């Protein structure tokens, strides 16, 4: 817990205890790597402190029972919970004005499709977009997604209330968490990092980053290429 974290040993001490070594590394490499390890330990601890602070949020506002069209027909927000008390919704940038969906969203959801079965052992998971359910399903099969549950927000009411529609009528992505306690649905948490919260020279993104793609590239010497983004198709 937060109080308990104050008694943790210094990260530099834990880093110094690490006995991992690799072939032919220099003393300079090991010193730099140990210093980096201490920072990685501090990052791990900070991630946990933030997660604990998030879990301790006061009760959020009540939420209406929005209507959608799911893969099996009409659906509502309450039904998305299934037998779970918590529902995670990703708002997918695939509005009716788009010829194709957002490549970044698609990259993220392609990774999540492989994790969805595990996620849904703990919480309910749904993906909403403003395109028709036929368009969503056509793209789902094109991408060979098996686990993700897609819902069409044909009225756009949920999308507007939860900031998935820009003032110009375009799409915006979002991650939202809802709870159902004693039959009452409430908003718990949503990602709020946008262009107004971005650091200079960086794309607006949340923390921790939800995309496995960036988590892997951040471990490489090249890092994130400043002007490269995922595509829907890289050709043959």
C-alpha positions in Angstrom: 0.0 0.0 0.0 1.0 3.7 -0.2 2.2 3.8 3.4 4.0 0.5 3.1 5.9 1.8 0.0 7.7 4.3 2.2 9.6 1.5 3.9 10.9 -0.1 0.8 14.7 -0.4 0.5 16.4 2.1 -1.8 16.1 1.1 -5.5 19.9 1.6 -5.8 20.4 -1.1 -3.2 18.1 -3.6 -5.0 19.9 -2.8 -8.3 23.3 -3.5 -6.7 22.0 -6.8 -5.5 21.3 -8.0 -9.1 23.6 -10.7 -10.1 22.7 -10.8 -13.8 25.6 -10.5 -16.2 26.0 -11.0 -19.9 28.8 -12.2 -22.1 31.7 -9.8 -22.7 30.1 -6.8 -21.1 32.4 -4.0 -20.0 32.6 -2.5 -16.5 31.3 0.8 -18.0 28.3 -1.0 -19.4 27.6 -2.7 -16.1 27.8 0.6 -14.1 25.4 2.3 -16.6 23.1 -0.7 -16.6 22.9 -0.9 -12.8 22.1 2.8 -12.7 19.4 2.3 -15.2 18.1 -0.7 -13.3 17.6 1.5 -10.2 15.5 3.9 -12.4 13.5 1.0 -13.7 12.8 -0.2 -10.2 11.6 3.4 -9.3 9.4 3.4 -12.4 7.8 0.1 -11.3 7.1 1.5 -7.9 5.7 4.7 -9.4 3.4 2.7 -11.7 2.1 0.8 -8.7 1.6 4.0 -6.7 -0.4 5.5 -9.5 -2.5 2.4 -9.9 -3.2 2.4 -6.1 -4.2 6.0 -6.3 -6.5 5.2 -9.2 -8.1 2.3 -7.3 -8.8 4.7 -4.4 -10.8 7.2 -6.5 -14.1 8.3 -4.9 -17.3 7.0 -6.4 -17.9 8.4 -9.9 -21.1 9.7 -11.4 -24.0 7.5 -12.3 -24.3 6.5 -16.0 -27.4 6.0 -18.1 -28.0 2.7 -19.8 -26.8 3.5 -23.3 -28.1 1.6 -26.2 -26.0 -0.2 -28.8 -26.1 -2.7 -31.6 -24.0 -5.7 -30.8 -22.9 -8.7 -32.9 -26.2 -10.5 -31.9 -28.5 -7.6 -32.1 -29.6 -4.7 -29.8 -27.6 -4.4 -26.6 -27.2 -2.0 -23.7 -24.5 -0.9 -21.3 -25.9 -3.1 -18.5 -25.8 -6.1 -20.7 -22.1 -5.5 -21.6 -21.2 -6.3 -18.0 -22.4 -9.9 -18.3 -21.6 -11.5 -15.0 -18.9 -9.1 -14.1 -19.0 -6.0 -11.8 -16.5 -4.0 -13.9 -16.7 -3.1 -17.6 -13.8 -1.7 -19.7 -14.8 0.0 -22.9 -12.4 1.1 -25.7 -13.9 3.7 -28.1 -12.5 2.8 -31.5 -11.8 5.5 -34.1 -14.0 4.0 -36.8 -16.8 6.5 -37.4 -19.2 6.3 -40.5 -17.2 9.1 -42.2 -14.1 6.9 -42.3 -13.2 4.7 -45.3 -11.0 2.7 -43.0 -10.5 2.7 -39.2 -7.6 4.3 -37.3 -4.4 2.3 -37.8 -3.2 3.1 -34.3 -6.4 1.9 -32.7 -6.3 -1.2 -34.9 -2.8 -2.0 -33.9 -3.8 -1.8 -30.2 -6.9 -3.8 -30.6 -5.1 -6.5 -32.6 -2.8 -7.0 -29.6 -5.8 -6.9 -27.2 -7.6 -9.6 -29.1 -5.0 -12.0 -28.0 -5.3 -10.9 -24.4 -9.1 -10.5 -24.4 -9.9 -14.0 -23.1 -7.6 -13.5 -20.1 -8.9 -10.0 -19.5 -12.4 -11.2 -19.5 -11.7 -13.7 -16.8 -11.5 -10.7 -14.5 -13.6 -7.9 -16.1 -15.9 -7.4 -19.0 -14.3 -5.9 -22.1 -16.1 -4.2 -25.1 -15.2 -2.1 -28.1 -17.5 0.6 -29.3 -17.5 2.6 -32.6 -19.9 4.8 -34.5 -19.8 2.7 -37.7 -22.6 0.2 -38.3 -22.3 -3.2 -36.8 -22.0 -4.6 -40.4 -18.9 -2.5 -41.1 -17.4 -3.4 -37.7 -18.0 -7.1 -38.2 -16.6 -7.0 -41.8 -13.4 -5.4 -40.5 -13.2 -7.8 -37.5 -13.2 -10.8 -39.8 -10.7 -9.1 -42.1 -8.3 -8.7 -39.1 -9.1 -12.2 -37.8 -10.1 -10.9 -34.4 -11.6 -13.8 -32.4 -12.3 -12.6 -28.9 -13.1 -8.8 -29.0 -16.7 -7.9 -28.6 -17.7 -5.0 -30.9 -20.7 -2.7 -30.5 -22.1 0.0 -32.8 -23.0 3.2 -31.2 -25.4 4.2 -34.0 -27.0 7.1 -32.1 -23.6 8.5 -31.1 -24.9 9.3 -27.7 -22.4 7.3 -25.7 -19.6 8.5 -28.0 -20.5 12.2 -27.5 -20.9 11.9 -23.7 -17.5 10.1 -23.4 -15.5 12.4 -25.7 -15.1 10.0 -28.6 -16.4 12.6 -31.0 -14.4 15.8 -31.8 -16.0 19.2 -32.1 -15.6 18.8 -35.9 -17.4 15.5 -35.9 -14.3 13.3 -36.2 -13.3 10.4 -33.9 -11.3 10.3 -30.8 -10.1 7.1 -29.0 -10.6 6.5 -25.3 -10.5 4.0 -22.6 -13.3 4.0 -20.0 -14.0 1.9 -16.9 -17.5 1.5 -15.4 -18.7 -0.3 -12.3 -22.0 -1.9 -11.4 -22.8 -2.1 -7.7 -26.2 -2.9 -6.4 -27.7 -2.5 -9.8 -26.3 1.1 -10.3 -23.8 1.8 -13.1 -21.2 4.4 -12.4 -18.2 5.8 -14.3 -15.0 4.8 -12.5 -12.1 6.1 -14.6 -11.3 7.3 -18.1 -8.0 8.2 -19.7 -7.7 12.0 -19.8 -4.3 12.6 -21.4 -4.7 14.5 -24.7 -3.0 17.2 -26.7 -3.3 19.6 -23.8 -1.3 17.3 -21.5 1.4 16.2 -24.0 5.0 17.0 -23.3 7.0 19.0 -26.0 8.1 16.8 -28.8 5.9 13.8 -27.8 2.6 12.5 -29.1 -0.2 12.7 -26.6 -0.4 9.4 -24.8 -1.4 7.9 -21.5 0.8 6.3 -18.9 1.4 3.4 -18.7 1.1 3.1 -22.4 -1.6 0.6 -23.5 0.2 -0.4 -26.7 2.5 -3.5 -26.5 4.1 -2.2 -29.7 5.6 0.9 -28.0 6.5 -1.1 -24.9 8.7 -3.3 -27.1 10.2 -0.5 -29.1 11.0 1.5 -26.0 13.4 -1.3 -25.1 15.4 -0.9 -28.3 18.3 1.5 -29.1 16.2 3.1 -31.8 13.2 3.7 -29.5 10.1 5.2 -31.0 10.7 6.6 -34.5 9.3 10.2 -34.2 7.3 10.1 -37.4 6.5 6.4 -37.8 3.0 5.0 -37.0 1.4 1.6 -37.6 -0.4 1.0 -40.9 -3.4 -1.2 -41.7 -1.3 -2.8 -44.5 2.4 -3.0 -45.2 2.0 -4.6 -48.6 3.4 -8.0 -49.7 
